[in-house]
Each structure stands twice: as structure tokens, then as C-alpha cells.
Amino acid sequence: MKISSLTDRISGEGAAAWEIHGQAQQALAKGEDVIVLSVGDPDFPTPAPIIDRAKQALSDGDTHYAMVPGRVALREAIAADFQKQSGVACDIDNVYVFAGTQNALFSTSLILLDQGDEVIALEPMYVSYEASLGIGGAKLIPVAQPAENNFRPDAALIKQAITAKTRAIVITTPNNPTGVVMTYDELQQIANLAIENDLWVISDEVYTDVIFEGEHLSIASLPGMAERTITINSLSKSHAMTGWRIGWAIGPKMLAPHFDNLALCMLYGLPGFIQEAAVTALTDQRSASLSMRDIYRRRRDLVSRELKKAQHLKVLIPQAAMYVMVDVRNYGMGSDEFCRALYMATGVSVLDAGAFGKSADGWVRISFTLGDEVLVEGCRRIVKFLNER
């Protein structure tokens, strides 16, 4: 029987990148000797006070429908946190709660983009962007952040990509997979283009709390940008809450009723006990995110130091996030071939960064979301594999 053409729009070329990761996860579940460095899932447990708050809410009977936009207490906490970090005036009417950043991006694309619109996305970009942004029939226009420039944005390339059909620019700062933190000047150039061409900006800022060098700046804080920016974030990385599925979008108040209508037919609100736990994360457990950041910084330095033992391997030291990017083009194979060969030979799974965009072809993303001993062993296997070639 016939199915919708929408299924073609949500397949996305990046989906194939997860094949090796899936094999590694299955092997790990069987007790095989594999090391999974291909996913950004923190190995830390969610802080105990957050879990305790969810348990208490469940014990108190918090198992019924919750407010569709998100509970007032949670939206107040999100608004206060964003205002403190960015300096942008924000209240609960600017905040809409979603089931994670992915759900927020998906919903934002449906609200802002029409069939035939074009949306510029700076790549390398997260592998699901293509499908999420194109779900309603918009066309994704990738713009490279060139490897030769350490994957930093180039405003001239963005300007060249703007047409009469362009409706939005999507940025990620800090970036996954590169760990780049955009500077004030880089963001101001993008803001100028958005204002000059009357464009929306969708800003994915999920790694805000995992910055090692540089300073996070929300593009919404620049003059004339709050009214045209949707800022997306979550607790997944900052508080080791990937499985809780709690995220949000912050934008102009005019969008609230449209998000509300969409959520009514798609989500109908998040579980109340999860929202209560999220309030605790944002109000009482900020120090936990700082502790995790410090551990990630140490792991970044550890992994970078170990990988540099490989001959001819270029290691890009990230300013933020939980990944190291390495250039494997000197080894006579593409990044996809490299990932497959490495896994077959060593049991170490890493991710082909080419799935994040053409500018990352020949690069591989290595996560440092495991303990030190496992990371050192994973790096040892990678270095041995490379130095024997």
C-alpha cells in the first residue's frame, strides 16, 4: 500500500553513520570486547537530588496531564536561567517546553518553514538536522565551515547562499561535532545578514554548559535579534539527562500559540514528574553541571594527548562539547572506510564526521564520555591501528 512521501524527507543521508555504532552497542550488550566512542551520551548518572525529586513527585501522584506549554515553575526556571546567561529579557511567555532539543528543532521547523522555503544550516551539523528541517518540505542549504579554517563560520559563504526563498539560518554554538564556540564578531556578521534579509535564526545551544575555552554568547542577545531568534537547549548534556527527554525553545511571544497548537496534536505536554525534576536541575543543581564540565575538560586533554601519539594524525582540540575531531585523510582511506576498518580490527567504534556535512569528509568524531581507563585503552587501540598502516 502507498505511504506518504514524507518518509523520504525524514530518511536523511546522515542516518547511515549510526550503523557501526549500532553494531557496537549490540556487541557490548553481549559482553564482547568493544569500546563505544561513537555517541555523546554522558557516562555520569543524573545527580541524585534530581532523581529524588522525580521519585517524590511520582509518590505524590504526579502522573496526570500537565500543562501543554510546560509548567509555570519550569518555564520560570528556564527563563531565569537564560536571562542570567545571555542578558536577554525573558519570561514564561517566551518559553515552550519540549521532549528534548530534537523535538524542539522539529517543532520549530514546522512553525517557521513552508514547502519550498530554503533554510541555511552551517555544517558540520548534527546528523538529524537535514530530516528535522526538511520535514515540512523546506530545502536545506548546507554552508560549509571549512576544515582549512578549523571549521569556523565564514559570513561570505553564508551571504552567497541567501536567496529570495531563504527563510532561516541555523547555527550551533558550541558546535557538535567540532566543539567550535562562535565569537562575538562571527555571530554579529550572521546577525547582520539575518536583519538585512529579514530571516529567522534558529540557534542550537545545547552545549552551553560544556565550554572549556572561549565564552558562550547567545545570538539573541545582539541588537535586533531577540525578535527573530529561536534558541534551543536542554538538560541532556549539562546534567546527564539524555534519557529524560526535556528541552525547550525560547523565542518571540507571538510564536507561543502556534507552538501550543502543534503540541496539542503531537505531544500534549510532558510528564509532570519529569518537569519537577527539571526545575530542581535548573535551580538547585547548577554546580553539578560545572563539575561535569571540569571532568570533560580533563578527558579532552587526556584523549588529545593520547591520540597525538599516532603518526600523521591531525587532532583538532575542541573549545567545548564532548568530542575530539581527527583528520584521517593521511591514511589512504575515507572516513567511513576508516570507521569500519577500525571497528573490525580493534572493536573501537567512532563516528564518521562526514555524516555531519561535506566539509567534515575525511574526519572522524571521537567521544570522551567514558572513564579515563577505558578512554586510554580506546586511544591505544586507535593509535596502534594507525601506526601499523
C-alpha positions as a printed NumPy array, in Angstrom:
array([[ 0.   ,  0.   ,  0.   ],
       [ 1.085,  3.584, -0.625],
       [ 2.784,  5.534,  2.148],
       [ 3.477,  9.242,  2.481],
       [ 6.323, 10.932,  0.61 ],
       [ 7.188, 12.474,  3.971],
       [ 9.076,  9.257,  4.724],
       [11.604, 10.231,  2.053],
       [12.165, 13.612,  3.694],
       [12.909, 12.119,  7.101],
       [15.381,  9.467,  5.97 ],
       [18.374, 11.835,  5.715],
       [21.801, 10.821,  4.438],
       [23.325, 11.03 ,  7.92 ],
       [21.282,  8.109,  9.249],
       [23.738,  5.554,  7.815],
       [26.511,  6.917, 10.029],
       [24.985,  5.143, 13.025],
       [25.336,  1.653, 11.516],
       [28.671,  0.862, 13.162],
       [27.552,  2.404, 16.428],
       [24.507,  0.133, 16.408],
       [26.692, -2.92 , 15.829],
       [28.98 , -1.884, 18.674],
       [26.068, -1.398, 21.064],
       [24.742, -4.861, 20.258],
       [28.187, -6.38 , 20.747],
       [28.6  , -4.555, 24.055],
       [25.266, -5.909, 25.266],
       [26.567, -9.419, 24.542],
       [29.656, -8.793, 26.647],
       [32.078, -8.588, 23.728],
       [35.331, -6.608, 23.958],
       [34.263, -3.359, 22.301],
       [34.759,  0.288, 23.236],
       [31.997,  2.674, 22.169],
       [33.387,  6.135, 21.399],
       [30.716,  6.962, 18.84 ],
       [27.965,  8.613, 20.89 ],
       [27.603, 11.701, 23.078],
       [25.761, 10.115, 25.984],
       [27.326, 11.174, 29.312],
       [28.528,  8.282, 31.443],
       [27.644, 10.162, 34.622],
       [24.44 ,  9.295, 36.466],
       [21.849, 12.035, 36.709],
       [22.565, 13.871, 40.006],
       [20.764, 12.187, 42.907],
       [18.699, 15.234, 44.019],
       [17.153, 15.401, 40.546],
       [16.21 , 11.722, 40.666],
       [14.896, 12.11 , 44.203],
       [12.626, 14.965, 43.115],
       [11.161, 12.819, 40.337],
       [10.588,  9.943, 42.771],
       [ 8.865, 12.243, 45.237],
       [ 6.648, 13.678, 42.517],
       [ 5.644, 10.165, 41.46 ],
       [ 4.926,  9.203, 45.059],
       [ 2.789, 12.323, 45.363],
       [ 0.663, 11.157, 42.431],
       [ 2.111, 13.46 , 39.773],
       [ 1.073, 11.157, 36.942],
       [-1.678, 13.138, 35.241],
       [-1.805, 15.512, 32.287],
       [ 0.433, 18.543, 32.662],
       [ 0.174, 21.987, 31.066],
       [ 0.862, 21.674, 27.346],
       [ 3.418, 24.535, 27.116],
       [ 5.178, 23.327, 30.264],
       [ 4.525, 24.042, 33.924],
       [ 4.862, 27.616, 35.104],
       [ 7.602, 26.78 , 37.626],
       [ 9.718, 25.107, 34.954],
       [ 9.241, 27.865, 32.404],
       [10.123, 30.414, 35.083],
       [13.312, 28.499, 35.867],
       [14.239, 28.243, 32.182],
       [13.532, 31.936, 31.602],
       [15.592, 32.976, 34.636],
       [18.498, 30.738, 33.645],
       [18.516, 32.023, 30.055],
       [18.27 , 35.652, 31.143],
       [21.151, 35.186, 33.581],
       [23.383, 33.542, 30.979],
       [22.507, 35.697, 27.967],
       [21.301, 39.017, 29.351],
       [18.181, 38.742, 27.169],
       [14.9  , 39.725, 28.846],
       [12.825, 36.563, 29.102],
       [ 9.653, 35.428, 30.854],
       [ 7.445, 32.362, 30.714],
       [ 5.615, 33.544, 27.6  ],
       [ 8.905, 33.293, 25.675],
       [ 9.46 , 29.68 , 26.751],
       [ 7.987, 26.468, 25.368],
       [ 8.906, 23.072, 26.803],
       [ 9.56 , 20.073, 24.547],
       [10.672, 16.453, 24.752],
       [14.326, 17.318, 24.183],
       [16.23 , 19.505, 21.747],
       [15.372, 17.245, 18.823],
       [11.642, 17.706, 19.41 ],
       [12.144, 21.461, 19.809],
       [14.009, 21.737, 16.5  ],
       [11.458, 19.567, 14.698],
       [ 8.585, 21.682, 16.021],
       [10.333, 24.958, 15.235],
       [10.845, 23.908, 11.625],
       [ 7.129, 23.147, 11.256],
       [ 6.211, 26.538, 12.717],
       [ 8.642, 28.653, 10.677],
       [ 9.188, 26.901,  7.342],
       [ 6.846, 26.294,  4.406],
       [ 7.022, 23.976,  1.415],
       [ 9.594, 25.433, -0.985],
       [11.35 , 27.628,  1.584],
       [15.106, 27.406,  1.941],
       [16.883, 27.138,  5.277],
       [20.627, 27.656,  5.549],
       [22.425, 25.387,  8.008],
       [26.098, 25.717,  8.835],
       [27.868, 22.399,  8.538],
       [29.271, 20.263, 10.015],
       [25.88 , 19.978, 11.681],
       [24.142, 17.32 , 13.728],
       [23.098, 14.4  , 11.548],
       [19.34 , 14.734, 12.109],
       [19.131, 18.388, 11.036],
       [18.508, 17.501,  7.401],
       [15.396, 15.488,  8.187],
       [14.162, 17.735, 11.004],
       [14.411, 20.93 ,  8.97 ],
       [13.051, 19.398,  5.78 ],
       [10.056, 17.668,  7.362],
       [ 7.595, 20.257,  6.065],
       [ 9.063, 20.429,  2.582],
       [11.674, 23.141,  3.091],
       [15.01 , 22.719,  1.333],
       [18.154, 22.529,  3.424],
       [21.035, 24.604,  2.065],
       [24.26 , 23.481,  3.756],
       [27.014, 26.083,  4.04 ],
       [30.479, 24.833,  4.881],
       [32.5  , 25.897,  7.86 ],
       [35.75 , 24.872,  6.138],
       [38.15 , 22.383,  7.693],
       [41.044, 24.551,  6.488],
       [39.71 , 27.27 ,  8.797],
       [39.276, 24.837, 11.707],
       [35.534, 24.651, 10.952],
       [34.838, 28.283, 11.842],
       [31.923, 30.115, 10.13 ],
       [32.536, 32.213,  7.024],
       [29.991, 35.026,  6.645],
       [30.862, 35.471,  2.968],
       [29.799, 31.891,  2.222],
       [26.553, 32.386,  4.139],
       [25.803, 35.573,  2.221],
       [26.354, 33.784, -1.096],
       [23.784, 31.142, -0.118],
       [20.959, 33.59 ,  0.647],
       [18.222, 33.783, -1.996],
       [14.7  , 35.153, -2.211],
       [13.491, 31.781, -0.87 ],
       [15.669, 31.806,  2.259],
       [13.654, 31.947,  5.488],
       [16.108, 30.98 ,  8.216],
       [19.704, 30.348,  9.221],
       [20.513, 27.514, 11.629],
       [23.618, 27.738, 13.795],
       [25.05 , 25.538, 16.53 ],
       [27.295, 27.085, 19.151],
       [29.047, 25.326, 20.738],
       [29.159, 23.045, 17.726],
       [28.646, 19.307, 17.515],
       [30.863, 17.703, 16.212],
       [33.682, 20.291, 16.079],
       [33.497, 21.896, 19.519],
       [33.785, 25.377, 17.986],
       [32.433, 28.263, 20.083],
       [31.426, 31.197, 17.889],
       [32.907, 34.6  , 18.714],
       [31.077, 37.9  , 19.043],
       [32.323, 39.027, 15.615],
       [31.221, 35.782, 13.934],
       [27.76 , 35.991, 15.481],
       [27.436, 39.684, 14.667],
       [28.14 , 39.006, 10.993],
       [25.428, 36.339, 10.942],
       [23.06 , 38.677, 12.793],
       [23.684, 41.408, 10.227],
       [22.758, 39.037,  7.403],
       [19.603, 37.929,  9.229],
       [18.46 , 41.511,  9.807],
       [19.339, 42.704,  6.302],
       [17.403, 39.833,  4.718],
       [14.594, 39.557,  7.309],
       [15.482, 35.986,  8.288],
       [14.842, 33.844, 11.325],
       [17.815, 32.389, 13.196],
       [17.499, 29.017, 14.914],
       [20.305, 28.67 , 17.45 ],
       [21.08 , 25.25 , 18.945],
       [22.92 , 25.934, 22.214],
       [22.722, 22.54 , 23.91 ],
       [26.445, 22.503, 24.796],
       [26.373, 25.907, 26.525],
       [27.435, 24.4  , 29.853],
       [30.279, 22.314, 28.409],
       [32.669, 25.09 , 27.317],
       [36.385, 24.81 , 28.105],
       [37.8  , 27.821, 26.25 ],
       [36.027, 30.88 , 24.927],
       [32.814, 32.437, 26.166],
       [29.314, 31.449, 25.169],
       [27.265, 34.204, 23.58 ],
       [23.638, 33.771, 22.528],
       [22.963, 35.426, 19.191],
       [19.589, 36.504, 20.631],
       [21.491, 38.942, 22.85 ],
       [22.71 , 41.009, 19.889],
       [20.736, 44.148, 18.925],
       [17.661, 43.382, 16.843],
       [17.98 , 39.61 , 17.232],
       [15.731, 38.569, 20.135],
       [12.634, 39.088, 17.991],
       [13.946, 36.873, 15.176],
       [15.79 , 34.128, 17.095],
       [14.63 , 30.753, 18.399],
       [17.106, 29.475, 20.983],
       [17.005, 25.735, 21.594],
       [18.506, 23.992, 24.603],
       [18.059, 21.08 , 27.004],
       [19.36 , 19.359, 30.133],
       [20.698, 16.316, 28.269],
       [24.373, 17.255, 28.267],
       [24.55 , 19.735, 31.143],
       [23.013, 17.421, 33.75 ],
       [23.474, 13.943, 32.206],
       [19.751, 13.692, 31.468],
       [19.7  , 12.375, 27.887],
       [17.035,  9.781, 28.677],
       [14.716, 12.203, 30.465],
       [13.855, 13.967, 27.178],
       [13.484, 17.505, 28.48 ],
       [14.293, 20.529, 26.33 ],
       [12.88 , 23.879, 25.293],
       [12.661, 26.648, 22.738],
       [12.894, 30.34 , 23.63 ],
       [11.617, 32.903, 21.161],
       [ 9.216, 35.764, 20.468],
       [ 5.907, 35.597, 22.337],
       [ 3.999, 35.666, 19.042],
       [ 5.055, 32.047, 18.433],
       [ 3.595, 30.669, 21.677],
       [ 0.054, 29.988, 20.407],
       [ 1.45 , 28.262, 17.317],
       [ 3.708, 26.015, 19.39 ],
       [ 0.687, 25.36 , 21.6  ],
       [-1.482, 24.233, 18.693],
       [ 1.283, 22.   , 17.364],
       [ 1.906, 20.398, 20.755],
       [-1.808, 19.723, 21.204],
       [-1.752, 17.349, 18.255],
       [ 1.743, 15.947, 18.743],
       [ 2.913, 15.904, 22.358],
       [ 0.165, 17.124, 24.716],
       [ 2.605, 18.03 , 27.453],
       [ 5.476, 16.308, 29.2  ],
       [ 5.101, 14.117, 32.304],
       [ 4.808, 16.286, 35.394],
       [ 7.368, 14.35 , 37.437],
       [ 9.995, 14.969, 34.74 ],
       [ 9.211, 18.675, 34.768],
       [ 9.566, 18.777, 38.549],
       [12.974, 17.108, 38.266],
       [13.978, 19.654, 35.624],
       [13.132, 22.522, 37.975],
       [15.492, 21.017, 40.536],
       [18.218, 20.697, 37.893],
       [17.954, 24.359, 36.911],
       [17.609, 25.809, 40.395],
       [19.464, 23.583, 42.867],
       [21.886, 21.536, 40.745],
       [23.777, 24.127, 38.693],
       [27.017, 23.163, 40.457],
       [26.649, 19.603, 39.16 ],
       [26.957, 20.789, 35.566],
       [30.148, 22.674, 36.441],
       [31.674, 19.553, 37.987],
       [30.863, 17.529, 34.879],
       [32.385, 20.226, 32.669],
       [35.657, 20.065, 34.601],
       [35.806, 16.292, 34.139],
       [35.135, 16.641, 30.415],
       [37.944, 19.194, 30.141],
       [40.373, 16.757, 31.754],
       [39.18 , 13.944, 29.493],
       [39.552, 16.154, 26.424],
       [43.176, 16.815, 27.333],
       [43.776, 13.124, 28.058],
       [42.312, 11.893, 24.762],
       [44.034, 14.603, 22.717],
       [47.389, 13.767, 24.285],
       [46.982, 10.028, 23.667],
       [45.825, 10.428, 20.06 ],
       [48.784, 12.631, 19.201],
       [50.945,  9.524, 19.582],
       [49.662,  8.452, 16.166],
       [51.884,  9.422, 13.261],
       [50.344, 11.769, 10.676],
       [47.1  , 12.222, 12.649],
       [45.775, 15.77 , 12.948],
       [43.862, 16.296, 16.193],
       [41.513, 19.285, 16.491],
       [41.336, 20.384, 20.131],
       [37.699, 21.336, 20.865],
       [36.75 , 24.503, 22.713],
       [33.618, 22.795, 24.009],
       [31.346, 19.716, 23.969],
       [32.482, 16.116, 24.453],
       [34.161, 15.122, 21.208],
       [37.577, 15.279, 19.568],
       [37.757, 15.54 , 15.784],
       [40.655, 13.85 , 13.977],
       [41.693, 14.06 , 10.319],
       [42.354, 10.577,  8.879],
       [42.923, 11.587,  5.26 ],
       [46.662, 10.884,  5.509],
       [45.943,  7.181,  5.913],
       [44.69 ,  6.475,  2.398],
       [41.012,  5.905,  3.118],
       [37.818,  7.844,  3.566],
       [36.33 ,  8.452,  6.979],
       [33.532,  5.899,  6.54 ],
       [36.005,  3.234,  5.428],
       [38.26 ,  4.159,  8.335],
       [35.466,  3.746, 10.902],
       [34.543,  0.335,  9.54 ],
       [38.139, -0.894,  9.354],
       [38.925,  0.402, 12.845],
       [35.927, -1.342, 14.361],
       [36.618, -4.639, 12.613],
       [40.285, -4.587, 13.666],
       [40.071, -3.2  , 17.198],
       [36.478, -3.228, 18.451],
       [36.528,  0.552, 18.845],
       [33.547,  2.382, 17.35 ],
       [33.907,  6.028, 16.333],
       [31.669,  8.176, 14.141],
       [32.261,  9.232, 10.545],
       [32.14 , 13.029, 10.766],
       [31.376, 13.19 ,  7.051],
       [27.791, 12.41 ,  8.062],
       [27.683, 15.885,  9.627],
       [28.445, 17.555,  6.28 ],
       [30.802, 17.507,  3.309],
       [33.259, 19.86 ,  4.99 ],
       [33.99 , 17.095,  7.504],
       [34.675, 14.368,  4.929],
       [37.847, 12.596,  5.969],
       [37.357, 13.464,  9.629],
       [36.208, 11.248, 12.492],
       [34.428, 12.213, 15.72 ],
       [35.645, 10.524, 18.904],
       [33.583, 10.895, 22.079],
       [35.156, 11.209, 25.516],
       [32.109, 10.191, 27.53 ],
       [33.677,  7.173, 29.24 ],
       [36.034,  6.785, 32.198],
       [39.758,  7.529, 31.936],
       [40.916,  3.909, 31.846],
       [38.567,  2.985, 29.004],
       [39.437,  6.154, 27.08 ],
       [43.159,  5.436, 27.324],
       [42.632,  1.863, 26.114],
       [40.438,  3.048, 23.244],
       [43.056,  5.592, 22.193],
       [45.808,  2.967, 22.497],
       [43.947,  0.708, 20.064],
       [43.342,  3.573, 17.637],
       [46.994,  4.665, 17.712],
       [48.235,  1.092, 17.226],
       [45.84 ,  0.63 , 14.304],
       [47.096,  3.819, 12.639],
       [50.798,  3.36 , 13.274],
       [50.719, -0.134, 11.77 ],
       [49.383,  1.136,  8.462]])
